[in-house]
Amino acid sequence: MNSCKIEVKGIVQGVGFRPYVYNLALSNDLNGWVNNDDRGVNIVLEGKISSIETFINTLRNSPPPLAKIDSIDIEEKEEEGFLSFEIIESQNTSNKSTIISPDMAICKDCIDDINDEENFRFEYALTNCTNCGPRYSIIETVPYDRCNTSMKNFIMCEKCESEYKNPLDRRYHAQPVSCEVCGPKIALYDINNKELSTDIKAIKELANKIKMGEIVVLKGLGGFHLVCDATNDEAIKKLRQRKNRPTKPFAVMFKDLAEVKKFTVLSKEEEKIVNSKEKPITLIKSKKSGLSKFVAPNIDRLGCFIAYTPLHMILFKYLDNPIVATSANLSDEPIIRFKDELIDKLGNVVDYVLDFNRDIVNACDDSVVQVVDKNISVLRNARGYAPTSLKLNKKSDKKILALGANQKSTISLCFDDNLILSPYIGDLGSITSVEYFTRTIETFKRFYDFVPDLIVCDKHPSYESTKWAKMQNIELVQIQHHYAHMLSCMAEYNLDKKVLAFCFDGTGYGDDGNIWGGEVFVGDKNSYERVNHFKYFKLLGGEKAVKEPKRVALSLLFDIFSLEEVLSLNSETVKAFTQNEIKLMHTMWSKGLNSPLTSSAGRIFDAIASLSGIAHTQSYEGETGLQIEMAYDKEIKDSYSFEIVDKEIDFANIIREIVKEEDLTLISSKFINTLVEIILQISKEYKDLPIILTGGVFQNKTLLELTLKKLEKKEVYFSRKVPLNDSGISLGQAYFNI
């Protein structure tokens, strides 16, 4: 064909796609035009057939670095006799479907700009281009034009405008483009909201405050960070005390990859990911020296990330050490977007605030990942990766809104052949977090002019997402929690067949009203059967047992031994109680007082931590799992004996054997080995079915990698791009029955 129209869909706006097309057309001597609309990018080409074919092949195989092409549709058209190739104005249609680009870390070219004393953007802290910078966090609606972002009130100076209008410049239509003359301004404030300094002086002053051991706040792409010197014991102890965060690890930001290597032991895969264009927080094995011991107490892993904005990069020019950089929020609330709100809520935590007057429209936390089996596994899906779009094998006949779970909340949308997962929202444990949840729903509805035909939510009657769903007067489907975990993994791989799914997590509302969490399903996109589960045990004190693993361990002891036998055991768990407390707990257990039944694999991890003496209480979710993993010795190959009776996986023999042992390394290692053996034994009964490993327990890297090795001859799937914890639930809900 000598003339054609091309429609490109995917992440193709805000990533330099039109200037890329413009230059590609010029290099192939083609005429026509390119523009955006709210579905994607449209291209019209006229010229030699061979040139058009070269253009299309290059477009497919070498798109711009931040682009993600989902589809390219080509149709022949009549020639119109274009004499040149042009970029024309964006158009609006009645069918918004273009995919929003995630925020991206600063690129090398922009780093060079802010370090070049001859460049007019030297040390300008909000430098960006089409290859980096804010996207999702500043956009109000599509198409992605400056008037639809929080940059709309900043009028470009002549220099910025000349770049913005030049298709040969990498800042062509980079919507947040700005400089010191025309762009947003940096300012440092004290805790009384008094402005102290601006621009580079403010950054230098902030660096001095950090060196002096102060707790400061720094605005990032999608929210504020609490920051202090990561080598200063007193500063970190002060932050922990003020934030009431006794032991939960802090993420640490480093100047560059060379600095990360000083404090951690990186594999090649980890090195590649931590230094990628997304620059996520990456969990890496830490070295013993250098950082404060209070950064990540009791564990040997460190959440590391590299400075990802020009503001961070400039700050590190005036710092000597890495910094703690943790999300600025109250417990159970989302990351904070605005300075005044931050001072109001965290005025008793921080000393100084560095802000800039480019508003964050959509909050977005830092992504958290780890390397499993030499590949990425996303634990928190946010900056750099989210919104996440998946392409379905067929179109849905309904517009579906899925609401996820109560913890690690996300939402998902399904329309046509698009499945879109929102960034991490957080736990819906406060009014503020529920408001953020509903605001995120409205944001995504606005992006796509989306009006759902169907809402899908969890079965738990007390989830805030369930309550919200029931108030909408829209057709509603409720999906069992662990089935949604299974479907989430299936969605990532577009699976449409029967599978064997091991769904291990902490808490999920079961079909029988009990708390599930150690489930084995056989099912597909339409239905499932619960073929095995961990034998029910009682949670002494309900929710309190989650924070006190010794209660879970004691309950398991009551299942096996009499009260007198328990009192006489030489067990670390028994030692953690007084005799009167044990007697009181036994009364609760025997009468079922505030002692709901559970099959939770996560709670079994808690019990093992107490029985081995590792921990009897925990201050954050997953603490016991991390400590058991730290105690694991790969040289220990033994496991405990277990039984599967009438579909129930019985832990009685495991507990009997554990109470006879005292070495916590031996107990931890044999316990993880036993879980692997349970999975292996059950999988042998379903030889022809592919296997899915899902749920928050499989965030345990040791457990997951050991299981994958044992099942290496089988067809095995686990979520990589989508979190296998509750943040993936909404995606699974949306995938049901499509």
C-alpha positions, 0 to 999 in steps of 0.5 A: 500500500502507498497510503495507510492509517495506523492506530496504536494503543497502549502506553503511547501518550506522555512518552515521546511517541509523536516526536518519535513517529515524526522523526521516523517518518522523516527518516523514511521520506514519508508524508502524512500526520500523527496525533493523539486522541483519548484512545491512543495515537493515530498515524497517516502515512503516504509514500513508497511501499518499502518505506511504509513497511520499514516504518511499521517494522521499526515502530513494532520492534523499537518503540520509545523507551517508556512506551508499551504498545498493546496493539497496532491496527493498520488499514489501507486508505486513499492517497490525499497528496500530503506534501510533508509530515506533521504533528497535528492537534489532539482530538477527543472521541467518545471512547476513552481507552488510552492507557495512563503512563506511570511516573518514571525516574529521572533519565540520564540526559536530565541528570546531565542537564542538572549537573551541567553548569552551562545548562539553564536547568543546572540544579533545577530540581523539577527537570524532566523530559518525555523519557522521565518524570511525573505522569500518573501523579499529575494527570486529571484526565486524558488525553495527556495534554498540559491543560489536563495536568497540574502544570496547567497554571504554569506558563512556559518561558521562551526557552521551555516553549521552544523545546516544547514545540520542537518535534526534534527536541526530547522535551517536545510536548513533555507536559511538565516541562519547566525551568527555574524561570517559569516552573514550580518553585522549591521552598523549605518550611519549619513546622509552623509553616513558615517559609525559611528559604527557596530553590537551591538554598532550600535544598542545601539547608535541608541537607544540613538539617539531615546531617544534624540528625533532624527528621525532615519531610521531602516531597517526591513524585507521588507523595511526601517522604519522612527522611533522616540520616540512615547511619545516625542511630539517634535520628532513627530511634527518634523517628521510630519513637515519634512514628510509633514504629518499633521494628518495621524496616525502613527503606533506604535511598542511595545516591547511586548504584555504587553506594548501594553496593557498599551496603548490600550484596547484589545479584546481577538481576537485583543490580539491573532492577534497582538501577532500572528506569522504574527505580523501585524499592528492591529487597536485597541482602544487607551487609553487616556494617555501615548503616544504623542497626535500627534501620531494619532490626532483626532481619538481614534484608534491606529495602534499597532504592536509588535517587529517582527525581532531580530533587533527590539527585541534587540533595545527594550532592550535599549529603555524605550518607544514604537516607531513610526515606519512608512514606509520610503518613499516619498508621492505616492512612495513605501517603500524604500529598499536601504540605498543610495536611502533612504539618497538621497530621505529622507536626509532632513527627517532623522538624522541617518540610521541603515542598514545591508548588506542583500539585500531586493530583494522584498519590502514588507510593513507591513500588517494592519488589524482590528477585525470585528465581532470577526474575522480578516479583512485585510486592507493592505495585506503584510508582514506575509500574502502575497503573498496570495494563494487561491485554485480554485474549478476548473482549469483555461484554461488560464494563467491570469495576473490581474493588479488591480486599480491605488490606493492601487495597487496589481497584481494577477496571475491565473494558473491551480487552483492557484490564487495568490495575490501579496503584497501591492504595493501602489498608482501608482502616481509616476514614482517610484511607476509605476517602482515598479509595473512593477518590481513586475510583472516581479518578479512573472513572474520569480517565476512561468515562467509565460507568460500570455495568458490574461491580465485583467485591470480596465476600467479607461483609465487614470490608469497607470495599464490600460496604461501598459496593452494596450502596451503589445500586449496580449489579454486584458479584462477590468472589471468595478471597482466595479464589480471587488470588488464584484468578489474579495469577491467571489474569497475569498470564491470560490463563483459561484452563483448569489449574491446581492453586495453592493459596496461602495467606493470612486472612480471607473470608471463607465460604463457610464463614471461617477465616481461610488462608491455607487453601488448595483449589482446583478450578478455572475462570468460572468456578473452583473446588476446595480440594485441601486446606489446613486443618482449622485451629482457633485464634485465641483473642481473634485479631489480638492473636495476629499481633501475638503469635504466642496465642496461635502457638498455644492454641495449636498446643491445646489441640494436641495436649491436655491443659496439664500436659501443656503446663508441663511442657518445656516450650518457649511458648509456654514460658511466654505466659504465666500459668494463670494466663494459660488457664484463662486461654484454655477456658477461652479455647475450650468454650470458643470465646472470641476464638474464631476458626482459621486455616491460615498459613500465615498464622501457622508461620506465627505459631512456629515463630513462637514455638521456636522462640524467635518471636512471641509478638510482632509489630508489623505484618509478616515479621515472623515470616521474615525472621523464620526465613532469616533463620533458614539453613539450606544445608538442613534437608529434613522436614516434619511428618504430616498427615492429610486426612479427609482433605485436611492437612493436619499439623499435629505431628509437626507440633509434636516434633517441634516441642521436642526440639530447641534449635530455632534454625533447625525448627525454621528450616524443617518447617519451611521444608515441610510446607514444600513437601506438602505442596509437592505431595498434593501436586502429585495427585493432580499430575496433569494440571498446571500449578499456581502459587499465590497469596501473601505467604509466597512473598517468603522468597525462600519458600517460593524458590524451594517450591519452584525448584521441587516443581521444576518439571511441572508447569508452574505460575506465580505472579511477577508483575502483579502482587501475589498478596492482597494488592492483586485481589482486584485484578482476579475479581475482574478476571472472573468469568470473562 
